[in-house]
Amino acid sequence: MIQAIRERYPRWGEAKSAVMLRREGCAVSVSTVGRTLTRLRALGHIVEPPLVRGGLRRWRRGRARPYAQRLAWGYSPQRPAI
């Protein structure tokens, strides 16, 4: 049953697969699903889809914060902060 769900939804992880198995009436833990998937991969019964680089998420660098900015390395204060 784990293999059937994995073949139907190859991008799902073990946690989401365990939830779907529980909904179908098979009470298994997340670690059991993970061990089974590892065994199925080792035996060659399931093949992982290729990784897509850069297509799923793109992290953008945010704007510079106007507060809490790091001071320059050699900075020494001229007067005490008020």
C-alpha positions in Angstrom: 0.0 0.0 0.0 2.9 2.3 0.7 4.4 1.6 -2.7 1.1 2.4 -4.4 0.8 5.8 -2.7 4.4 6.6 -3.5 3.9 5.8 -7.1 0.8 7.9 -7.3 2.4 10.8 -5.5 6.2 10.6 -6.0 6.9 14.0 -4.4 5.2 13.4 -1.1 7.4 12.7 1.9 6.9 10.0 4.5 4.8 12.2 6.9 2.2 13.1 4.3 2.1 9.5 3.0 1.5 8.3 6.6 -1.4 10.7 6.9 -2.9 9.4 3.7 -2.5 5.8 4.8 -4.3 6.5 8.1 -7.2 8.0 6.1 -7.4 4.8 4.1 -7.6 2.8 7.3 -4.0 1.5 7.6 -2.5 2.6 10.9 1.2 3.1 10.4 3.7 5.5 11.9 5.8 8.0 10.0 9.0 6.1 10.8 7.5 2.8 9.5 6.7 4.5 6.2 10.3 5.9 6.1 11.9 2.5 6.7 9.6 0.9 4.1 10.4 3.6 1.5 14.2 3.2 2.2 13.8 -0.6 1.7 11.8 -0.2 -1.5 14.4 2.2 -2.9 17.2 -0.2 -2.1 15.4 -3.0 -3.8 14.7 -0.9 -6.9 10.9 -1.1 -6.6 10.5 2.6 -6.6 12.6 5.2 -8.4 12.8 8.8 -7.1 11.9 11.6 -9.5 14.8 13.8 -10.6 15.4 16.9 -8.6 14.5 20.2 -10.1 17.0 22.9 -9.3 15.7 26.4 -9.0 12.2 25.7 -10.2 10.5 25.0 -7.0 11.5 27.9 -4.7 13.6 30.9 -5.3 14.8 32.6 -2.2 15.0 36.4 -2.6 17.2 38.6 -0.7 15.0 41.1 1.2 15.5 44.8 1.4 18.1 46.1 3.8 16.7 46.8 7.3 16.8 50.4 8.4 17.4 49.3 12.0 19.8 47.0 13.8 22.5 47.4 11.2 26.0 46.0 11.9 28.6 48.7 12.4 31.8 48.8 10.4 34.7 46.6 11.8 37.0 49.3 12.9 34.3 51.6 14.2 34.9 53.4 17.6 32.3 55.7 19.0 33.0 59.4 19.3 30.5 60.0 22.1 28.2 57.9 24.3 24.8 56.9 22.8 21.9 58.7 24.2 
